[in-house]
């Protein structure tokens, strides 16, 4: 073969190899990458997401984690960034997401109903933002949640009674908002795991429902509200409660008559 022809073949091969083909070793699912890039755009391309380059494997991107077997995105945890946006609707396009943390991002607006399209979600933390509006009743559709943290926001209105429908919830954080009305009776009717309840620093009124005395809570924080009445029914020798804070309310009961479990 003439040298000139060989040179042309080699040059063509090098040109072909230089084309921008996806990496053969990329594990990231293309649908997940597409959703993440939508999220990045909706959050106004924050510096913390500079590694989210469409030419690279999204399983290697900062603040995300892929399942080791399926390589689907299962965690997205972005925190302490001044993005000044709303919760991106594209979050619902990550169907295998188990953990979603948007902590201290200056997010505004409400929680989108599309979040209920995440059937595997176990951990939802959108604390320390500026989210507003009522606490959405549709959150109870996230049946696998083990933690729901809406604290340090601007949520208003009453606590939805539907929140008692969670079966696996370990902790419910509604503290540091502007919630009003009574604590719903339904929070004493959890049929699965009994979660720790954090309702402090709101504007809750009325009496603590006696239904809460039917359950064995580990931690209750109702401090800094406008609650009234007797809460002695929360205690007893058969209770396992370890932490109770009801300070800065208008409660009236004889603490000397309250029974505590033996040490």
Number of C-alpha atoms within 10 A of each C-alpha: 5 6 8 8 10 11 11 11 12 11 12 12 11 11 10 11 10 9 8 8 9 11 10 6 7 15 17 20 16 14 13 23 21 15 18 24 18 18 18 18 13 17 19 13 15 14 12 16 17 11 14 22 12 13 11 15 19 27 22 15 17 15 16 18 19 22 14 11 7 12 16 23 25 21 20 20 15 18 18 13 15 14 19 15 15 19 21 20 16 18 21 18 19 22 19 20 24 19 21 19 17 20 22 20 22 20 25 17 15 17 20 16 13 14 22 17 17 21 17 17 23 19 20 20 18 25 25 21 22 21 25 18 15 17 21 16 13 16 20 18 17 21 18 18 24 19 20 19 19 23 24 21 23 21 26 18 16 17 22 18 15 16 21 20 19 22 19 18 23 17 19 20 20 24 24 21 22 21 26 17 16 17 23 19 14 16 21 19 16 19 12 13 15 23 25 20 20 21 25 24 21 21 20 26 17 15 16 22 19 15 15 20 17 13 19 18 22 17 17 19 18 23 20 20 22 20 25 16 14 17 21 16 15 23 18 15 11 11 18 16 19 11 11 17 13 17 14 14 16 16 16 12 12 9 10 6 8 14 15 15 12 9 3
